[in-house]
Amino acid sequence: MLLWNSENFGAAGLSQPPATMEEFAKEACDLSDPDNEQYGYALGGTYFWAPAPIFYSMGGQIVDKDITTADGYINGPDSVAAFSLLTDLYNQGCISPNLLGGGIGTADGHATGKYAMIIDGPWMVDIYKGNYPDFKVNFALIPTGPDGTTSSVVGGEDVVVFDSSEQKDAAMTWTAFLLSEEAQKMMAQVGVIPTRADLIGDPALPAYFDIFLQQLQTAQARVPHPRWSDMDGAINNAFQRMLRGDQSVQEALDQAAGEIDQMLAQ
């Protein structure tokens, strides 16, 4: 979700978070003052998870639906537009330079008013309660792209019982407990969105889950492929080359497409 600091917004005469990417780009710059290390937006790094919500909302794709090629997808028009938006904001001083290392982390910078907007997950509520108890967390949907769609990146915790396990029955008992209503509600109290759809609307869930459950309707998973971590590396490196001015956005993503296609061919 988009996290927005209401004090930063209020000081700039803004009362609501951006609803569209056009508004997001404008407000990221309106809320920035690089000379005082104040930025409208900050990312935690260049690994794909960080730009993914904006990338997906802008219509970006990494590979085709059959996971056979990246050419025409990670380097397609929508993907280029998404990374161009971020690169342009970075070059204009509207995104914190911490995404290339150093500086204040996104969570600390957001709570202390250095970063007006970040993108993060439901776990931040309890993190802020512990580290910044007076800070009020504000969540909003990821701003919509050109086609009016909001999206995000979805991940989570996994539980697996190995085929070679000598304790399959005990492991399955534990797995069943983790998926029980009791355990799911306990995990919800520390910011873990339930796996069970039948718990949607349950009064035991934190109220702030509602907007996350709304965002989940259009959120997307990363590429389900054994070489995903290598694909992530190719995109990460491409993003860094753009930001450093070593390549244009198109050139960097063309190179990433070629690298990912080599992985898919192996």
N, C-alpha and C positions, 0 to 999 in steps of 0.2 A: 504494500500500500504506500501511498504518498503520505509522509509525515510533514506537517507544516507548523512552523512556530508562530503562534498567533501574535506574540509580542512584536516579532519582526514585521509581520504583515500589518499590524495595527499602526506601527510607527511610520509605515509607508502609505498609510491611508487605505489599506486593503482589508476587507473583512472576510473574504472567502478564498479558498484555495483555487488554483487554476482548474478549469474544467476541460480545456482543450490544449493540445500541444502548442498552438499559437499563443495562448495565454500563458502557458508554462514558460515558453522561451522568453516572452516579454517580461514576465515577473521575475524570472531568474536574473535578468539583467537589472531590472529596477531595484531589486533587493541586494545588489552587489556593490561593494566598495573595496576593490582589491588593495588600494593603498592602506586600508585599515584591516586587511585580511578578513573582510566580511564578504560572504558569497551567498548568492541566491540558491545555489544547489551544490550538493557534494555527493560523490560516489565513493564507495569503499575501495575501489580498485578498477582494473581493466579486465579482469576475468569476466566471462560472459554473464554470470549471475547479476552483476552490477548494472549493466545497461539493458538487460533482457526485458524488463517491463516496458521501457520506452521503445525498444526494438520491436516487440510484439504488438504494442498498441499502434505503432506506425505501419504495421502490416509486414514487417520483416519476416523472412523465413531462412532457415539454415540449409535445409535440404528438401527434396521433393517428398511427397507423402510415402513413397515406397522406399525411401532412404537409399537411392541409387546414385544420386548426384547432388553436388552443391552448386555447380555452375548454373547461373541463371537464378539462383535463390539467395545465397549469402551475398552474392555480388549483383543481385537484381535491383531494380529501381527503388523499391520500398525499403530494402535493407540499406542501400546507399543513402537514402533520404534520412533514415534513422541515425546512422552514424555521422552523417553530415550535420544534422541538428546538434548533436553532442559536441562534435569537433568545433563547429562554429561558436557555440557557447563557451567552450574552453578558450578559444583564441580571443574571444571578446572579454575574458576575465569574469565571466558569469558562472563558471564552475570552479570550485576549489582545486588548486593544483595538487592536493593531497592524493588524488587518485593515481599519481605516478610515484607515490611513496613520500613519507615524511608528513609533517603537519599534524593537525589535530584530527583524530578519528571522527568518523561521521556521527556516531552517537553522542560523544562528548561535545563536538562542535555544534550539534543541533540543540542540545539542552542548554548550552551556554550562550546561544544566540549568534554564534559565528556562522552557522549554516541555516538559512531560512527553511530549506526543504531538503529532505533525504528520502530514500525509499528503503523500507525495512519491514520486518514482520511483527506478528502479534507478541512475540517473546519480549519486545522492547518495553512493554508496559511494566513487567516485573523488574527488568533491568533498571529502568528509570526509577522505580519505587525504591530500589536499593541505593542507587548512586545519586539520584537527583529527586528526592522525595517531594520537593515543591514544584517540580516541573509538570505541566499539564500536557499530555500527549494528545495530538490531534491527528486523526486518520482521514484520508480521502481516497476516492478511487483514483487510479492512474489516469491522467488526462487522456482524452480520446484523440485518436489519430484522424487523418483526413477522411476516413469513411465513417467516422462517428463511433468507432469501437474502442472500448477500453479493454486492456488485457494486462496480464502480468505473468510472472514465472512461478510455477508451482514446484515445490520439492517437499521433502518430509523425511520422516523416520521410516525405516524398513525393518521388518522382522522376518528372518529366514530360518527354516529348518533344513539342514543339509541332509542330502540323501544318504551320506555315509555316517551320519550320526549314530552313536550307540545308545542314545537316550531320546529317541524320537517321541515316545509317549509322554515323557516328562516335558520335553520341549513343546509339544503340541498343547499340553495343559497350560503351560506358561503363555503360549501364544494366544490361546483362547481367553485367558484372563486379561491380557493386554487389550484385547478387542471387546471385552465386556463393558457394559454400561458403567459399572462402578469404576473401572480403571480409566475409561475414556473421560469421565467427569473429573477424576482426580488430576489427570494430565492437563485438562482444560484450565484448571486453576493456575497453572504456570505457563499459560500461553500456547499450548499445543492444540491446534484445531482438531476436533474429533474426526476419525476416519468414518464413523458410522453416520450415514445420512439420516437415520431415524432420530438422531439427537438434535437435529436442526429445530430451533425454536424452544428447546428445553430451558426452563427458567434457571436451571443450575449453571448454564453456560454464562460466561461474562458477557455483558451487554455489548462490548466493543467487538465481539465476534461477528455481529450481524453484517457489518460492512465487508469483513473478510469473506464471509460466506457469499456475499453478493459478487465480490471480485472473482471468487473461485469459479463462477459460472463461465467466465471467458479466459481464465488463466491457462497457460500452456506449459507442458513439461518440456524439458530439454530432450535432445535426440536420444532415443533409447537404443544405443549401439555400444558394443564393447570398446570401441575406440573413442567414445565421447570425450574422455579427458584429453586426448590428443587433439580432437577437434576444438575443444575449448581453448587449448594452448594456441592453436593457429589463429583463432579469432582474437584472443588476448594480444598476441604479438602484432596482429594487424591493427588493432585499436591503438596500441602504443606507437606504431609507426605513423599513424595519422596525426596523433596528438603532438608528436615531436617534429612533424613536418617533413619526415623522411619520404613519405609517399602521399599522394592524394587519396581520398577515401576510396575512389573507384579502383585505383592501382592496388591498394592494400587488400581490399576485399577480393579482387581478381586473384591475387596471390593466395589468399586464404582458401578460395574455392578450389584452386588447383591442388593445394596441399590436402584438403579434405577429400577430394576425389581420389587421390592416390591412396588414402586410408581406406576408402570404401571399396577400392579395387583389390585390396589385399585379402 
